[in-house]
Amino acid sequence: MEYNPALPIYLQAANSIKRDIVTGKLPPGAKLPSVRDLAVEYTINPNTVSRVYKELESEGVCFTRRGMGTFVTEDPGKVDQMKEEMAGTLIRDFLEGMEQLGFSRSEAIALLEKQK
């Protein structure tokens, strides 16, 4: 994971896990790494990983089974919702970038159509 100083580390880690879920790298029901293992993998504090897992659990992205670990949600609707949210973010960022270059929304969309 590459760190972005403009975004809190726990949000970057949470977004990385969400991306892995949406892309299928972490399938529904998959066990997430332990807090310690993920802390080592991301080179972050274990307390930060605990915060990440609590955040993801509050969003319904994962669930914890006491004594067993933390698992990816098995709700396909939640995964689809995350995918749409991520797509929306990418589209907004793209359109903002194109507007900064002087393109209108319709011109940016026309350029996208040409790229097929």
C-alpha positions as CSV (number, residue, x, y, z in Angstrom):
1,M,0.0,0.0,0.0
2,E,1.4,3.4,-1.0
3,Y,0.7,6.1,1.6
4,N,-1.0,9.4,0.8
5,P,-0.2,12.1,3.4
6,A,-3.5,13.8,2.6
7,L,-5.6,10.9,3.9
8,P,-5.5,9.3,7.4
9,I,-3.7,5.9,7.3
10,Y,-6.6,4.0,8.8
11,L,-8.8,5.2,5.9
12,Q,-6.2,4.2,3.3
13,A,-6.0,0.7,4.8
14,A,-9.8,0.4,4.9
15,N,-10.0,1.5,1.3
16,S,-7.3,-1.0,0.3
17,I,-9.3,-3.8,1.9
18,K,-12.5,-2.6,0.2
19,R,-10.7,-2.6,-3.1
20,D,-9.5,-6.2,-2.5
21,I,-13.1,-7.2,-1.8
22,V,-14.6,-5.4,-4.8
23,T,-12.0,-6.9,-7.2
24,G,-12.5,-10.4,-5.8
25,K,-9.0,-10.7,-4.3
26,L,-10.9,-11.2,-1.0
27,P,-14.0,-13.2,-1.8
28,P,-17.2,-13.2,0.3
29,G,-16.7,-15.0,3.6
30,A,-12.9,-14.9,3.3
31,K,-11.0,-14.5,6.5
32,L,-9.1,-11.3,6.8
33,P,-5.5,-11.3,8.1
34,S,-5.1,-11.1,11.9
35,V,-4.6,-7.6,13.3
36,R,-0.9,-8.3,13.9
37,D,-0.4,-9.8,10.4
38,L,-2.0,-6.9,8.6
39,A,-0.1,-4.4,10.8
40,V,3.2,-6.1,9.6
41,E,2.0,-6.3,6.0
42,Y,1.0,-2.6,5.9
43,T,3.8,-1.5,8.3
44,I,1.3,0.3,10.5
45,N,0.4,0.1,14.2
46,P,-1.8,-2.8,15.3
47,N,-4.1,-0.3,17.0
48,T,-4.6,1.3,13.6
49,V,-5.6,-2.1,12.1
50,S,-8.1,-2.6,15.0
51,R,-9.6,0.8,14.1
52,V,-9.8,-0.3,10.4
53,Y,-11.6,-3.5,11.3
54,K,-14.0,-1.7,13.6
55,E,-14.7,0.9,10.8
56,L,-15.3,-1.8,8.2
57,E,-17.5,-3.7,10.6
58,S,-19.6,-0.6,11.3
59,E,-20.0,-0.2,7.5
60,G,-21.1,-3.8,7.1
61,V,-18.1,-4.7,5.0
62,C,-16.9,-7.4,7.4
63,F,-17.9,-9.2,10.6
64,T,-16.1,-10.6,13.5
65,R,-16.6,-14.1,15.0
66,R,-15.1,-14.1,18.5
67,G,-12.1,-16.4,18.7
68,M,-12.2,-17.1,15.0
69,G,-11.3,-13.8,13.3
70,T,-12.7,-11.2,11.0
71,F,-14.4,-12.1,7.7
72,V,-15.6,-10.4,4.5
73,T,-19.3,-9.9,4.3
74,E,-21.3,-12.5,2.5
75,D,-23.8,-9.9,1.3
76,P,-23.5,-9.5,-2.5
77,G,-25.6,-6.3,-2.3
78,K,-23.0,-4.7,0.0
79,V,-20.2,-5.6,-2.4
80,D,-22.2,-4.1,-5.3
81,Q,-22.8,-1.0,-3.3
82,M,-19.1,-0.6,-2.6
83,K,-18.3,-1.1,-6.3
84,E,-20.7,1.6,-7.3
85,E,-19.3,4.0,-4.6
86,M,-15.8,3.4,-5.9
87,A,-16.9,3.9,-9.5
88,G,-18.6,7.1,-8.6
89,T,-15.4,8.4,-6.9
90,L,-13.3,7.6,-10.0
91,I,-15.8,9.2,-12.3
92,R,-16.0,12.4,-10.1
93,D,-12.2,12.6,-10.0
94,F,-11.9,12.1,-13.7
95,L,-14.5,14.8,-14.5
96,E,-12.9,17.2,-12.1
97,G,-9.5,16.6,-13.7
98,M,-11.0,17.1,-17.2
99,E,-12.7,20.4,-16.1
100,Q,-9.3,21.6,-14.8
101,L,-7.9,20.9,-18.3
102,G,-10.7,23.1,-19.7
103,F,-13.1,20.3,-21.0
104,S,-16.8,20.5,-20.4
105,R,-18.6,17.4,-19.0
106,S,-20.0,16.6,-22.5
107,E,-16.5,17.0,-24.1
108,A,-15.0,14.7,-21.5
109,I,-17.7,12.0,-22.1
110,A,-17.2,12.4,-25.9
111,L,-13.4,11.7,-25.4
112,L,-14.3,8.6,-23.3
113,E,-16.5,7.4,-26.1
114,K,-13.7,7.7,-28.6
115,Q,-11.4,5.5,-26.5
116,K,-13.5,2.4,-27.0
